[in-house]
């Protein structure tokens, strides 16, 4: 367990997704999941990512979307002048990487019927996991797996359609013990919801879901602190370790921005202290924290990878972006543990 005085983790910030068509996917996440707030929409090159793109420099367009009802966001990444690659196999549960992201809904039955009525790909019935969360699994417009989870915590009262932001992920791991060190000890999701081994009824309808897994779900035991903790809200992470099989890696042969779930991002401050902490614990840090070259730039970041090459993006937000990032307001360097006033967040999001 780390000393919390070193740095603070304010929570899950967003998930990075490599897409074929940024405009079509952005429209889908807006219409179906309520990600209506564009925080930034930029085009730049990948030089700062170093070995994450194998030293090759490509133009990428990135658009960060949030749902104003609270939760983490999604950053859509599309190459310009390069055809994005997909995994060489159809990923299923047990294949190493991010298998699905969790999106919160207020009424799981209503969301289920809404997805079916709009002809979306629904791949499971409404199920309940060992922690009592009711959910169903579906796919987005490009085929990535989503888990729509009934949740009670909201930044503002849910809309009529009752959809919020991202509230965790389902991650297939080669070793749940290593995964627990990362999420429980280092990222402070310290409350195990369950730790079971078996074939699980709520996974049976999913690709690869009939196999035997060692399954661990983790949540935070105490409320987060930090500038945006109230908006991000709580998250749960579930680790699945397939028993007795050779593991395939969903990101094998792919670079940062290729198709699929690319990374998970957390808001951390001070960023330099967080990067040093993970480096000393022998995590691969392929992209060190970035300096702000443009005074309008809202955040600095670094990237680390665990033994499974799961990419985590560590972010320190220094400015509040408005007008799609064309203008930003500076944040005080002091007191990163203090929450941004709710009225300010409501105005921005």
N, C-alpha and C positions, 0 to 999 in steps of 0.2 A: 504494500500500500504506500503510495507516495505521500509526501507532505503537501497538504493543500495550499500552504503558503507559497509554494514555488510558482504556481500559475493556477488560473481558474478555467474550468471547462463550463461554458455557459449553455451548452447543449448542442443537439444536432442542428446544424445550420441549413444544409441542403444536400442533395444527392446529385452527382454528375452523370449525365446520360449522353452517350454518343448516338446521334440520329442520322437518318438518311435525308430527311426533309424537315428542316427546322420550322418553317412556317406552318406546315400541315400538323406537325406534332404540337407546336405551341397552341394552335387553334383547338386541337383535341383536348389538351390538358385544361384549356380555358373552359370549353363547353361541357366537358364531362366531369372535371374535378375542381372547377372553380379557381384555377390559378390565373387570376385576372390581373395581378400586379406585376408589371415588368420593372425590375429594379435596375438592371443594366442590359444593354444590347450592344455588344462591341465586336469588332473584327480586328484581330491582331495575329502576330505570328507565334509559333510555338517554341521560340528560341529559349525562353526562360525555363522550359520543361526538361531540357537536357536529355538524359538517358530515357526518360519516359516516352520520348518519340525517337529513341535510338539515335539521337544526334541529328536527325533530319528536321528541317525547318519547314513548316507548312502554315499556310494561312488558315485560321479557324474563326468561325463566327460563334459567339457564346451569348446565350440569352438566359438570364436568371429570373425565374418566376416564383411568386409567392401567392398563397391563398390568404386573403385578408382576415379569415376567421381563425388563424393561428396554426402553428406547426411549421415544420421545416419546408424549404422550397426545393425546386428542381432547377438545375442548370443544363440546358440543352446545348450540345456541342456539335457543330457540323463543319467538316472540312470544306475548304474552297480549293478547287483544282486538284483534288485527290478523291478517288472513290473509297468510301469507308469500307473496311473489311468486317466480316462477321466471324463468329466462332466456326471452326471446321466441322462441328457436330451440333445437333440440336440439344441445347443444355437441358438438364433435368436435375431434380433434387439430388444432392450428393456430389454434383460436379462443383469444384471449388470456385467460390466467388459469391457475389451477391445474387441470390436466386430470385428475390422479390423485394419490393419496397412496400411498407405499410402506409396506407392513407386512411385518415380517420373520417368516419361518417357518424351522423347523429342517429340515424334509423337504418339499420342494416337491411331490413326487409324492403323499405322504400327504395334504397339505393340499388338493391338487387333487381327489383322490378324495373327501375328506370334504365339500368344497363341492358336488360333483356328487351325492353320496348324499343330501344334505340338500335338494336341489332348488334350490340357489342359482343365480343367473345368472352363469355362467362364459362369458366372451366371447373367450377365446383358449386355444389349446393351451399347453403348457409350452414356453417359448422361452428363448433365451440372447441377451443383448445383447452389444455389442462389448466390454464390460468383463468378460465372463465370468459375470455374474450370471444365474442361472436363475430364472425367474418365470412367473407366469400372471396374466391380468387377469380381474377379476370385478366385480360390482356389489354395493353394500350394499342394505339393505332398501328404500331410497328411490331407488335408481338411480344413485348416485354411483360413479365408477370407482375401483377399488382395484388396486394391483399388489402381489401377494404374492410376496415376494422371498426366496430362500434366503440365509440369513446365517449366519455363524460366530460373531459376537460376541454374548455374552449376559451380562446382569447376574447371573443365576443360571441353573443348568442348566435347559434347557427342559422343560416338562411333557410328558406323553404326547402331547398334541395339537400341541405344538411351535409355538405362535404367540406372537409378541412384540408390541412397540409399533411406532409409526411410525418409519421410518428414512429419510425423505426425501420428495421429491415430483417429479412430472413436470409441468413448467411450460411452457405455450405462450407464446412471446414474440414481440413485433414486431421485436426486435433482440437477437440473442444477444450482440452486443458490449456493449450496455448491461447485459444480464443478468450478464455476466461481471464487469463492474465492481462490481456489487452483491455477487454471491456470492463471487467470487474475491478481489477487493481489499478489500471492506469487511466481509464476513462470514467471510472466511478459509477458504473452501473452495478451497484454492490448488493442488490437484493435479488437473490435467485427466486424466480416464481416457481419453477419446477426443474428437475433433472431426472430424466427418465430414459429407459432403453426399451425399444420395441418397435412394432409396426403400428402406426397411429391412424385412427379412423378419420381424423380431420384432414389428413394428407393423401388419402387413398386415390382421389380423383385427379391428383396432380401428376405431371410427368415424373416418373421415378418415385412416386409417393408410396408404392407398395413394398419398398425395401425396408430393412431394419436400420433404425437410426439410434444413435445416442443424441438426445435432444435436451438442450438447456435454454431456458429463457431468462433474461436478466432485465431488471428495471432499476431506476435510481431509487434510493431509499429516502433521500431528502430533496426538497425543492432546490433547483439550481439558482445561483446568483449570477449577476452580470447584466450588461446593458440590454440584452434582448431575451433574457431567459424567460420572462413572462410570456412573450409572444411565441417562442419556440415550443414551450410546454414540455411535458414529459415524453419520453420515448422508451420503447422496449426493443431489445435485440435478441433474436433467437438464433442459436447455433445448432446446425445439424451436422453430425459426423456419421457418414455411412459406415456400417460395420462390415469388415471383411471384404473390401473391394479395392481395386487400384483406382486411384482418384484421377479424374480428368480436370483440367483447369480451363474455366470459361474464357479467360483472357490470354491464353497461350497463343503467342504469335501476333497478338494485337498490340497497338500502341494507344496512348492517351488520346481519346476522341473517336476511336473506332467504335463500332456499334455495340450497344448493351450498356449495362450499369458499369460506370468507369470508376467511381470513387464515392466515399462518404466524407462529408465535411463537417467539422466541429468548430465552433467559435471559441477561441482560446486567447488568453492574455495573461502576462506578456508573452508574445509569440516566441521571442528568442529563448526564454526560459523553457517553454514547452518543447521546442526543437532540441535544446540541449538535453533535456530529460530523456527524450526518446533515443537520441543518439547514444547516450551513455548506457542505455539498455540494449544496445546493439541492433536497433531497428535500422533498416535501410532507409536513408534519407536522400532520395535521388534529386529532390529540388529543395534547396535551402530557402529560408524565409526571404521574401523579396523586399527590396527597398522601394519606396514610393518615388517613381520618377516624375509623375505628373501630380500636381497638387490637387487635381480633381479626383484622383484615384481613391476609391472608397476603402480599400483593404490591402493588407499584405498577406502573403500565405507561404506555407511550406508544405511539402508532401513527404509522407513516410509510408513504408510498406512493412507488413509483418512477414512471418515465415511463409505464409501462403500467397504472398504478393498482393494481399488486399491493400488497396491504396486508400489512405486517409489524408484528407486535406485539412491542414490546420490554418484557421483564418483569424486575423485580428482586424476588426473593422475600426478604422480611424476617422472615417467621415460618413455621414448619413447621405446616401445618394438620393436625389430627387430628379424628376424629369428624365427618367430612364438613364440616370447616371451622368447626364450632361451638366448637371450642377450638383454640388455636394456641400454639406455643412460640416465643419470640423467638430470632432468630439474632443473633450478634454483628455489629456494624457493621464491625468490623475483619476483615481477611483474607477477602474474598469469593472469592479464588482458591483457598482451601483446600477440599479435598473433605470433605463430610459423611461421618462414619464409615459404612462399609458396614453394620454391625450396626444403626445407626440407621435407615438407609434400608430395610433388610429389615423392621424393626419397623413402619415407617410404611406400607410398600407390600407 
